[in-house]
């Protein structure tokens, strides 16, 4: 072993990237490791007192090579300064260089020709030889784990009439998972895998050896009682790193993450109850699947079989015996996590479990009781109650440790509102040409006791802990029938359908309600009291509140005066009615709809393209004019959008996106994909263009590497079936398309064009 990557983890409260005991004393000293240590992606920035571009502690701790994707120039400058100032010794620098060179010499990099001249260079046939594919197929055969076979369905007969259902049956994207062709493994089609076979293809090939048949009905509508067996191939959609994380307010229930797949099994049970069902689970981890196991006569975990789907058929038909065993315990409850061997818990299926086709074990009907809260959600039942109002803003001043701030696209990081009653605050105090919201002081119940917020466009006014990254435990208020209360004077009523009142538990954790109807019902020009039950703010972690009050709107002209903001106990009642805050269902599109064809197709449905800019990946202050979006004529009056990024502070690494949003969210579940054309004029410092769709609640398709080429129009599609409900809610899409250069690369001077954006059936 010649290279080791430091982990993002902490050990005894100290980030490993800055832990000289583990990296130098243990790894390099006690274990005599003489290779080099590399950091993880900006891992040095997580060390206390460090930033992405400056961390002497990580160098001194023993990291020899730094992975600094954006701030590398600043890191070099700061590290040289640290050496010159004696914070890092030259001996440490020499040691790091020596270790890196040693590994390169051992690998022969100084003797071998350049990669393009080496053996088999450029011969892509060597990437999928018969020997390689046979080995991969064998790995699939050996990894399948039989969890249940109550009806002795296995092995299958090649004389049987088989119906195959499920979105993962004919999806190499789902078989291969994350980190495949793209970071998240999304945006791929079967055509992108010329040397791969789906599970369906394997079943079809194998059945041809007998007199049976395989029929494919992805949605299960073909289940009519005429088949000998149904194979339901269901599972997860691809994810990588944090995008696959299950949040603290969620459980490990498969149905919560993949409702369509779970519903498919339930529908089969109703529509075709007499045909036995063999479920093949395709996914990257054990999940709580008691309901799905109960709906299955037999159940096989195929994990992520990769490109060799035929290996699944080999085992299902008995050409190869089941030998796979669980390498990790399978949970018996939806919050039985973690569950490890020897920890005293009883899993549903233990480490090492795995049946063979000859076993006679029966899996009894399983308990389907679900938890009443997320696995990591705090239990606040012991937190007690309080009678003490939480004063947040009164007498014209933020109370306690709270600070009033405003934000918007020009500066989402937030601008602190001046305490000077004669001052005016906007989101860009150093730039008079652009702002999102303006705040002044006015008279409320007494002189200068209120703040007046006037929206110029997309903006928010909020009260937040002075240290925005630190939350406060307010659990007693959640046990005390509390309401969020404030006095408000509506000078100009909302023109949009949404004005959101929220409380945040460090974004993106939040709970919010739409108060546009409440504000619209108030008498213009008169002070009124507003009281919203805290229980209506679903998803809020009351043990970690950093922002107890925030009003957001994208509503040019909205004009409100606000005072006396507080959390008031025992004002909401024990069972408040929150139905009036539940949003109306998003309007549904049922036919193909043009978004941009020679201009925005429907200005009542879609906003003009919007630009979001940031000074860097960590400083989300905006850059006015950084991106220009103009219409050009492709010829014969065919208009397209020309998108040109400017050149701003190369060292900081500015970022920008261009979005095509609905005016209000729309339900796209009756449609299948978004299609658009892309042409790159200049990649500049980037190598890829990314795209995604977005729905409320921080949900999205994730960043998709788009197909693109210089000076050539390339058609792209985002296919809805490739994404689960845990990723994006297609019943409530807010942004049809968001486009940007690879986030991790330089955005300056990138130039591309977009045309023919459509949502298709």
C-alpha positions in Angstrom: 0.0 0.0 0.0 1.5 3.2 -1.2 -1.2 5.9 -0.6 -3.7 6.6 2.1 -6.5 9.1 2.1 -7.3 10.9 5.3 -11.0 10.5 6.3 -13.6 13.2 6.8 -14.4 11.5 10.1 -13.5 12.8 13.6 -11.8 10.7 16.3 -12.2 11.7 19.9 -13.7 15.0 18.6 -10.7 15.9 16.4 -10.9 15.9 12.6 -8.5 13.3 11.3 -7.2 15.7 8.7 -5.6 17.6 11.5 -4.7 14.7 13.8 -0.9 14.3 13.9 -1.2 11.4 16.4 -3.1 9.2 14.0 -1.4 10.3 10.7 2.2 10.7 11.8 2.6 8.9 15.1 0.5 5.8 14.4 0.4 5.5 10.5 3.9 6.8 9.6 5.6 5.9 12.9 4.2 2.8 14.5 3.0 1.2 11.2 6.2 2.3 9.3 4.1 3.6 6.4 6.5 5.2 3.9 4.1 6.1 1.1 2.2 9.4 1.1 -1.1 10.6 2.6 -3.6 12.6 0.5 -6.4 14.7 1.9 -10.0 14.1 0.9 -11.9 16.8 -1.1 -11.3 20.0 0.9 -11.0 17.9 4.0 -8.4 20.4 5.4 -11.2 23.0 5.5 -13.0 21.1 8.2 -10.1 21.3 10.7 -10.8 23.7 13.5 -9.2 27.1 12.7 -8.6 26.2 9.0 -10.2 27.1 5.7 -10.1 25.4 2.3 -7.2 27.6 1.2 -5.2 27.7 4.4 -4.4 24.9 6.9 -0.9 24.6 8.4 -2.3 22.1 10.9 -3.2 19.6 8.2 0.3 19.8 6.7 2.0 19.5 10.1 -0.3 16.6 11.0 1.2 14.6 8.2 -0.9 15.1 5.0 1.6 15.1 2.1 -0.7 16.0 -0.8 -3.7 18.3 -0.6 -6.9 17.9 -2.7 -7.9 21.5 -3.1 -10.2 21.8 -6.2 -11.1 25.5 -6.2 -8.8 27.3 -3.8 -5.5 25.8 -4.8 -3.8 29.0 -5.7 -4.6 30.5 -2.4 -3.5 27.4 -0.6 -0.1 27.5 -2.3 0.3 31.1 -1.5 -0.7 30.6 2.2 1.4 27.5 2.6 4.5 29.3 1.3 3.8 32.1 3.7 3.5 29.6 6.6 6.8 28.1 5.7 8.4 31.5 5.5 6.9 32.5 8.9 8.0 29.3 10.5 4.6 27.7 11.0 5.5 24.8 8.7 9.1 23.5 8.7 11.1 22.8 5.6 11.7 19.4 7.0 8.0 18.7 6.8 7.9 20.0 3.2 10.9 17.9 2.3 9.3 14.8 3.9 6.1 15.3 1.9 8.0 15.8 -1.4 10.2 12.8 -0.7 7.3 10.5 0.0 5.4 11.6 -3.2 8.5 11.1 -5.3 9.2 7.7 -3.7 5.8 6.4 -4.7 6.2 7.7 -8.2 9.6 6.0 -8.6 8.3 2.8 -7.2 5.4 2.9 -9.7 7.9 3.5 -12.5 6.4 6.7 -13.6 9.7 8.2 -14.5 10.7 5.3 -16.7 7.5 4.5 -18.4 6.4 6.3 -21.6 3.4 8.7 -21.3 0.0 6.9 -21.0 -0.9 7.4 -24.6 2.1 5.4 -25.7 1.7 2.5 -23.3 0.5 -1.0 -24.1 -3.2 -1.1 -25.2 -3.5 2.7 -25.0 -6.6 3.8 -26.9 -7.9 0.2 -27.4 -11.3 0.3 -25.7 -11.9 -3.4 -26.5 -9.5 -4.2 -23.7 -11.9 -2.6 -21.2 -14.4 -5.4 -21.6 -12.7 -8.6 -22.7 -14.5 -12.0 -22.4 -12.3 -12.8 -19.4 -13.3 -9.6 -17.6 -17.0 -10.0 -18.3 -16.9 -13.6 -17.2 -15.2 -12.7 -13.9 -17.8 -9.9 -13.3 -20.6 -12.3 -14.1 -19.2 -14.8 -11.6 -19.1 -12.0 -9.0 -22.8 -11.4 -9.6 -23.6 -15.1 -9.2 -21.8 -15.3 -5.9 -23.2 -12.1 -4.4 -26.9 -12.9 -4.8 -28.5 -13.6 -1.4 -31.7 -15.6 -1.1 -33.7 -14.2 1.9 -37.0 -16.0 1.4 -38.5 -18.8 -0.7 -41.7 -19.8 1.1 -43.4 -21.2 -2.0 -40.3 -23.1 -3.4 -40.4 -21.0 -6.5 -36.7 -21.4 -7.0 -35.1 -22.5 -9.2 -37.2 -21.2 -12.0 -38.3 -23.4 -14.9 -37.4 -22.3 -18.4 -40.7 -23.8 -19.4 -42.7 -21.3 -17.3 -44.6 -18.2 -18.5 -42.9 -15.4 -16.6 -44.0 -11.8 -16.3 -41.2 -9.3 -15.4 -42.2 -6.0 -13.8 -40.4 -3.1 -12.2 -38.3 -0.1 -13.2 -35.0 -1.8 -12.4 -35.5 -4.8 -14.6 -34.3 -3.1 -17.7 -32.1 -0.3 -16.3 -28.3 -0.5 -16.4 -28.3 2.8 -14.6 -30.1 1.3 -11.5 -27.9 -1.9 -11.7 -24.6 0.1 -11.7 -25.5 2.8 -9.1 -23.5 5.9 -8.2 -20.1 6.8 -9.4 -20.9 5.2 -12.8 -20.2 7.4 -15.8 -21.3 10.4 -13.7 -20.9 11.3 -10.1 -24.3 10.3 -9.0 -24.7 7.6 -11.6 -27.8 9.4 -13.0 -28.6 10.7 -16.4 -27.4 7.4 -18.0 -29.3 5.2 -20.4 -28.8 1.5 -21.4 -27.2 2.8 -24.6 -24.4 4.2 -22.5 -23.3 0.7 -21.6 -22.5 -1.0 -24.9 -20.9 -4.0 -23.1 -23.6 -4.4 -20.4 -26.7 -6.5 -20.0 -29.8 -5.8 -18.0 -31.4 -8.3 -15.7 -34.3 -8.5 -18.2 -31.9 -9.3 -21.0 -30.5 -12.1 -19.0 -33.9 -13.6 -18.2 -35.0 -13.3 -21.9 -31.8 -15.1 -23.1 -32.1 -17.9 -20.5 -35.8 -18.6 -21.1 -35.0 -19.3 -24.8 -33.4 -22.5 -23.7 -36.8 -23.9 -22.9 -40.4 -23.6 -24.1 -41.3 -20.8 -21.7 -41.7 -17.1 -22.2 -40.7 -13.8 -20.6 -43.0 -10.8 -21.0 -42.0 -7.3 -19.7 -44.5 -4.9 -18.2 -42.6 -2.3 -16.3 -45.7 -0.8 -14.4 -47.2 -4.2 -13.7 -50.3 -3.5 -15.8 -49.8 -6.8 -17.6 -50.5 -8.9 -14.5 -53.7 -10.7 -15.5 -53.5 -14.1 -13.8 -52.2 -15.9 -16.9 -48.5 -16.2 -15.9 -46.9 -18.9 -13.8 -44.7 -16.4 -11.8 -44.1 -12.7 -11.6 -40.6 -11.4 -11.2 -40.6 -7.9 -9.6 -37.3 -6.2 -10.1 -37.5 -3.2 -7.7 -35.0 -1.2 -5.8 -33.1 2.1 -5.3 -32.1 4.6 -7.9 -28.5 5.7 -8.0 -26.9 8.0 -5.5 -23.4 8.8 -4.3 -22.0 10.2 -1.1 -24.4 12.5 0.8 -27.2 12.3 -1.8 -28.0 8.8 -0.5 -28.1 9.7 3.1 -31.3 9.1 5.1 -32.0 12.2 7.1 -32.7 12.3 10.8 -36.4 12.8 10.2 -36.6 9.8 7.9 -36.5 6.1 8.6 -34.9 3.1 6.8 -38.3 2.1 5.3 -37.9 1.2 1.7 -41.3 2.5 0.8 -40.5 6.0 2.1 -37.5 6.3 -0.2 -39.0 4.4 -3.2 -42.8 4.7 -3.0 -43.5 3.7 -6.6 -41.6 0.5 -6.3 -43.3 -0.5 -3.0 -46.7 0.4 -4.5 -46.0 -1.8 -7.5 -45.9 -4.9 -5.2 -49.0 -3.8 -3.4 -50.8 -3.4 -6.7 -49.8 -6.9 -7.8 -51.2 -8.3 -4.6 -54.6 -6.6 -5.3 -54.8 -7.1 -9.1 -53.2 -10.6 -9.4 -53.3 -12.2 -5.9 -53.0 -15.8 -7.1 -49.7 -15.6 -9.1 -46.6 -16.1 -7.0 -44.2 -13.1 -6.8 -40.4 -13.4 -6.8 -38.9 -10.0 -5.8 -35.4 -9.2 -6.9 -34.1 -6.2 -4.9 -31.5 -4.0 -6.6 -29.9 -1.6 -4.2 -26.8 -0.5 -2.4 -27.8 -1.4 1.2 -30.1 -3.4 3.4 -33.3 -1.4 4.1 -36.4 -2.2 6.2 -38.6 -4.0 3.7 -41.0 -6.0 5.9 -44.1 -4.9 3.9 -42.3 -5.8 0.6 -41.1 -9.2 2.0 -44.7 -10.0 3.1 -45.9 -9.3 -0.4 -43.3 -11.6 -1.9 -43.4 -15.4 -2.1 -39.6 -15.4 -2.7 -37.1 -12.5 -2.2 -33.6 -12.2 -3.5 -31.2 -9.3 -2.8 -29.1 -8.8 -6.0 -27.4 -5.6 -4.6 -25.9 -3.7 -7.5 -25.0 -6.3 -10.1 -23.3 -3.8 -12.4 -23.1 -4.5 -16.1 -23.5 -8.3 -15.9 -27.3 -8.7 -15.4 -27.2 -12.1 -16.9 -25.5 -13.4 -13.7 -28.8 -12.9 -12.0 -30.6 -15.2 -14.4 -27.9 -17.8 -14.0 -28.8 -18.2 -10.3 -32.6 -17.8 -10.5 -32.8 -20.6 -13.0 -30.5 -22.8 -11.0 -27.6 -23.0 -13.5 -25.5 -21.7 -10.5 -26.4 -22.4 -6.9 -27.2 -19.7 -4.4 -24.1 -19.2 -2.2 -24.3 -15.5 -1.3 -24.4 -14.6 2.4 -25.3 -11.2 4.0 -22.1 -9.1 4.6 -24.2 -6.8 6.8 -27.2 -7.5 9.1 -30.7 -6.9 7.7 -32.8 -4.6 9.9 -35.9 -6.0 11.7 -37.3 -2.5 12.4 -37.3 0.7 10.4 -35.0 2.4 12.9 -32.8 -0.5 13.8 -29.7 1.4 12.9 -26.9 0.7 13.3 -27.2 -3.1 13.7 -23.9 -5.0 13.9 -23.0 -8.4 14.9 -22.4 -8.8 18.7 -24.2 -5.5 19.7 -27.0 -7.3 21.4 -29.7 -6.5 18.8 -31.7 -9.0 16.9 -31.8 -8.3 13.2 -34.3 -9.8 10.8 -31.6 -11.6 9.0 -28.2 -11.8 10.7 -24.7 -11.3 9.3 -23.9 -14.4 7.2 -27.6 -15.3 6.5 -28.4 -16.7 3.1 -30.6 -19.5 2.0 -30.0 -22.0 -0.8 -32.7 -23.3 -3.1 -32.6 -26.6 -1.2 -33.3 -25.0 2.2 -36.8 -25.4 3.7 -36.7 -22.4 6.0 -39.9 -20.3 6.1 -40.1 -16.6 6.7 -43.2 -15.9 8.8 -45.5 -12.9 8.3 -43.4 -9.9 9.4 -44.4 -7.0 11.7 -45.1 -3.9 9.6 -45.3 -1.4 12.4 -43.5 1.9 11.5 -41.8 4.4 13.8 -43.7 7.5 14.7 -40.7 9.8 14.0 -37.5 9.7 12.0 -34.6 7.5 13.3 -32.5 10.5 14.2 -35.4 12.8 15.2 -35.0 14.0 18.8 -37.3 12.6 21.5 -38.6 15.8 23.2 -41.1 14.1 25.5 -38.7 14.6 28.5 -37.9 18.2 27.7 -40.6 19.6 29.8 -42.7 22.7 29.1 -42.3 26.5 29.6 -44.6 29.4 30.3 -41.9 32.0 29.3 -42.4 33.8 26.0 -39.4 33.7 23.7 -39.0 37.4 22.7 -37.2 37.6 19.4 -37.8 41.1 18.2 -39.4 44.0 20.2 -39.1 47.7 20.6 -37.3 47.9 17.3 -34.5 45.7 18.4 -33.5 42.0 18.0 -33.6 40.5 21.5 -31.0 38.3 23.3 -28.5 36.8 20.9 -30.7 37.2 17.9 -29.7 39.4 14.9 -32.0 40.7 12.1 -30.7 40.0 8.6 -31.9 40.2 5.1 -30.9 38.1 2.1 -31.6 37.3 -1.6 -29.9 36.2 -4.8 -27.5 39.2 -4.5 -26.3 37.9 -1.0 -27.9 34.8 0.4 -25.2 34.8 3.1 -27.2 37.6 4.7 -26.7 41.3 5.4 -27.2 42.5 9.0 -30.0 45.1 9.3 -28.7 48.3 10.8 -29.8 49.2 14.3 -29.7 52.9 13.4 -33.4 53.9 13.1 -32.5 56.4 10.4 -30.6 54.0 8.3 -31.7 52.0 5.2 -30.4 48.5 4.7 -30.4 46.4 1.5 -28.8 43.2 0.5 -25.9 44.8 -1.4 -24.9 47.9 0.7 -21.8 48.4 -1.5 -23.7 48.3 -4.8 -26.5 50.7 -5.4 -27.4 49.1 -8.7 -28.8 45.9 -7.4 -30.7 44.7 -4.4 -33.5 42.2 -3.4 -35.1 43.7 -0.4 -34.9 47.1 1.4 -35.5 47.6 5.2 -36.1 50.8 7.1 -37.3 51.6 10.6 -40.9 52.8 11.2 -43.2 53.6 14.0 -45.3 50.7 15.3 -46.9 50.6 18.8 -44.3 53.1 19.8 -41.7 55.3 18.0 -39.2 53.3 15.9 -40.5 49.9 17.1 -41.0 48.3 13.7 -39.1 47.4 10.6 -40.5 48.0 7.2 -39.5 45.5 4.5 -40.0 46.2 0.8 -39.4 43.5 -1.7 -37.7 44.3 -5.0 -37.8 40.7 -6.0 -36.7 37.4 -4.4 -35.7 38.1 -0.8 -36.1 37.3 2.8 -36.0 39.0 6.2 -35.2 36.9 9.2 -34.1 36.8 12.9 -31.2 34.5 13.5 -28.6 33.5 16.1 -25.6 35.8 16.0 -23.6 32.7 15.1 -25.7 31.4 12.3 -24.1 27.9 12.4 -25.1 27.3 16.0 -28.6 26.1 16.9 -30.5 26.5 20.2 -32.6 23.8 21.9 -36.1 25.1 22.1 -37.8 21.7 22.7 -39.8 23.0 25.7 -41.7 25.3 23.4 -42.7 22.3 21.2 -44.3 20.7 24.3 -46.1 23.9 25.3 -48.7 24.5 22.6 -46.7 27.4 21.3 -47.5 29.8 18.5 -45.1 32.0 16.4 -46.7 35.4 16.8 -45.9 38.9 15.3 -47.7 42.2 14.5 -47.8 43.2 10.9 -49.0 46.0 8.8 -49.6 45.2 5.1 -48.8 48.2 3.0 -48.9 46.4 -0.3 -50.5 42.9 -0.3 -48.9 39.9 -1.9 -49.2 39.5 -5.6 -47.7 36.0 -5.7 -49.3 32.8 -4.3 -46.5 32.2 -1.9 -45.1 34.1 1.1 -43.4 31.6 3.4 -43.0 32.0 7.1 -40.4 29.6 8.4 -38.2 28.6 11.2 -34.8 27.0 10.5 -32.8 24.3 12.2 -29.7 25.2 10.2 -30.6 25.2 6.5 -31.7 23.0 4.7 -33.4 21.8 7.9 -36.6 23.9 8.3 -40.3 24.0 8.7 -42.5 26.5 6.8 -46.0 27.5 6.1 -47.4 29.7 3.3 -48.9 32.9 4.9 -49.8 34.6 1.6 -53.5 34.0 2.2 -53.3 35.2 5.8 -51.6 38.5 4.7 -54.0 39.0 1.8 -57.0 38.8 4.1 -55.7 41.6 6.4 -56.8 45.2 6.0 -54.2 47.1 4.1 -52.6 49.9 6.1 -53.7 48.6 9.5 -51.8 46.8 12.2 -52.9 43.2 12.8 -51.8 40.3 15.0 -50.7 37.0 13.3 -50.4 33.7 15.3 -49.3 30.5 13.6 -49.2 27.2 15.7 -45.7 25.8 15.9 -47.1 22.4 15.3 -47.8 23.5 11.7 -44.1 23.8 10.9 -43.5 20.1 10.0 -40.0 18.9 9.7 -38.6 21.3 12.2 -35.9 20.1 14.6 -36.8 22.2 17.7 -33.7 21.1 19.5 -31.4 22.9 17.0 -33.1 26.2 16.0 -30.8 28.9 14.6 -33.5 31.0 12.9 -36.7 31.2 14.8 -38.4 33.6 12.3 -38.1 34.1 8.6 -40.3 35.6 5.9 -39.5 34.8 2.3 -41.2 36.0 -0.9 -40.4 36.4 -4.6 -42.8 39.2 -4.9 -41.7 42.6 -6.3 -43.8 45.2 -4.5 -44.7 43.3 -1.4 -44.5 45.8 1.5 -44.7 44.8 5.2 -44.1 46.4 8.5 -43.2 43.9 11.3 -42.8 44.2 15.1 -43.2 42.2 18.3 -42.0 38.8 17.1 -42.1 36.0 19.7 -42.8 32.4 20.4 -45.7 32.4 22.8 -46.5 29.2 24.8 -50.0 27.9 25.4 -51.7 29.9 22.7 -52.1 27.2 20.0 -54.2 24.6 21.7 -53.4 20.9 22.0 -54.7 20.0 18.5 -54.4 23.1 16.2 -55.9 23.0 12.7 -53.1 23.4 10.2 -55.1 22.5 7.1 -55.3 26.2 6.0 -51.5 26.2 5.6 -51.4 23.1 3.5 -50.6 24.1 -0.1 -53.1 23.4 -2.8 -52.0 20.6 -5.2 -49.8 21.9 -7.9 -51.6 22.3 -11.2 -51.0 19.2 -13.4 -49.6 19.2 -16.9 -50.9 16.3 -18.9 -49.7 17.1 -22.4 -46.3 18.0 -23.9 -45.5 21.6 -23.0 -43.0 24.0 -24.6 -40.8 25.9 -22.2 -38.5 27.8 -24.6 -39.1 27.7 -28.3 -38.2 31.0 -30.0 -38.7 32.7 -26.6 -40.6 31.7 -23.4 -43.5 29.8 -24.7 -46.1 30.7 -22.0 -45.2 33.8 -19.9 -48.2 33.1 -17.6 -46.7 29.7 -16.7 -42.9 30.3 -16.8 -40.6 33.0 -15.6 -37.9 34.4 -17.7 -34.5 32.7 -17.2 -33.0 33.6 -13.9 -29.3 33.8 -13.0 -27.9 32.9 -9.6 -24.3 34.0 -8.9 -21.8 33.6 -6.0 -18.4 35.0 -5.4 -17.1 31.5 -4.5 -18.3 28.1 -3.6 -18.5 29.2 0.1 -19.3 33.0 -0.3 -22.7 33.2 -1.8 -22.7 37.0 -2.2 -23.8 37.8 -5.7 -21.9 39.2 -8.6 -24.0 41.7 -10.5 -23.7 41.2 -14.3 -21.5 38.1 -14.1 -23.7 36.2 -16.5 -25.4 37.6 -19.5 -28.4 35.8 -21.1 -29.4 37.1 -24.5 -31.5 35.8 -27.4 -29.7 35.1 -30.7 -31.0 34.1 -34.1 -29.8 30.6 -35.2 -31.1 31.5 -38.7 -34.4 31.9 -40.3 -35.8 33.5 -37.2 -35.0 30.4 -35.0 -34.2 32.0 -31.6 -31.9 30.5 -28.9 -30.5 31.7 -25.6 -26.8 32.7 -25.5 -25.3 32.4 -22.0 -22.0 34.0 -21.4 -20.1 33.9 -18.1 -17.9 36.9 -17.3 -14.4 37.0 -15.7 -14.3 37.8 -12.0 -11.7 37.2 -9.3 -10.1 34.0 -10.6 -8.6 33.1 -7.2 -12.0 33.1 -5.5 -13.6 30.9 -8.0 -17.0 32.5 -8.8 -20.0 30.3 -9.5 -23.2 30.8 -11.4 -26.3 28.9 -12.6 -29.0 29.7 -15.1 -32.5 28.4 -14.4 -35.8 28.1 -16.1 -38.5 28.2 -13.4 -42.2 27.9 -13.3 -44.1 30.8 -11.9 -45.7 28.3 -9.5 -44.8 24.7 -9.0 -46.4 22.2 -11.4 -47.2 18.5 -11.3 -45.4 16.7 -14.1 -46.2 13.1 -13.1 -48.3 12.6 -16.2 -45.2 13.4 -18.4 -42.0 11.5 -18.9 -39.0 13.8 -19.6 -37.5 17.2 -20.2 -35.7 17.6 -23.6 -33.5 20.5 -24.7 -30.6 21.3 -27.1 -27.2 22.5 -25.9 -24.2 23.9 -27.8 -20.9 24.8 -26.1 -19.1 27.8 -27.6 -16.2 27.8 -25.1 -15.6 25.4 -22.1 -12.9 27.9 -20.9 -11.7 26.4 -17.6 -14.4 23.8 -17.4 -14.7 20.4 -19.0 -18.4 19.7 -18.5 -21.8 21.3 -18.4 -24.3 20.1 -15.8 -28.0 20.3 -15.6 -30.8 19.4 -13.1 -34.5 19.8 -12.2 -35.6 21.1 -8.8 -38.6 20.7 -6.5 -39.3 22.3 -3.1 -37.7 21.0 0.0 -34.1 20.9 -1.4 -35.0 18.0 -3.7 -33.6 17.7 -7.2 -32.4 15.2 -9.7 -28.8 16.0 -8.6 -26.3 17.3 -11.0 -26.3 15.5 -14.3 -23.4 15.6 -16.7 -25.0 16.8 -19.9 -24.0 15.6 -23.4 -22.2 18.5 -25.1 -19.7 19.3 -27.8 -18.0 22.4 -29.1 -19.9 24.3 -31.7 -22.4 21.4 -32.1 -26.0 21.3 -31.0 -26.6 18.2 -28.9 -30.0 17.0 -27.7 -30.3 16.1 -24.0 -33.1 14.4 -22.0 -33.8 14.2 -18.3 -36.0 11.1 -18.0 -38.2 11.2 -14.9 -38.2 7.4 -14.4 -34.5 7.6 -13.6 -35.2 9.4 -10.3 -37.0 8.3 -7.1 -39.4 10.3 -4.9 -36.6 10.6 -2.3 -34.6 12.6 -4.9 -37.2 14.9 -6.5 -41.0 15.3 -6.2 -42.3 15.4 -9.8 -45.7 16.3 -8.5 -44.3 19.7 -7.5 -41.5 20.8 -9.8 -40.4 24.4 -9.4 -37.5 24.5 -11.8 -37.8 22.8 -15.2 -34.1 23.1 -15.9 -31.0 24.5 -14.2 -27.8 24.6 -16.2 -24.2 25.4 -15.0 -20.6 24.5 -15.7 -19.2 21.7 -13.5 -19.5 23.2 -10.0 -16.0 22.0 -9.1 -14.4 23.7 -12.1 -13.7 27.3 -13.1 -16.8 29.1 -14.4 -15.1 32.2 -15.8 -15.5 32.8 -19.5 -17.7 29.7 -20.1 -20.0 30.2 -23.0 -22.9 28.0 -24.2 -26.3 28.2 -25.8 -29.7 26.6 -25.0 -32.7 26.0 -27.2 -35.9 24.0 -27.6 -36.7 23.2 -24.0 -39.7 21.0 -23.8 -41.5 18.9 -21.3 -42.7 15.7 -23.1 -45.2 13.0 -22.7 
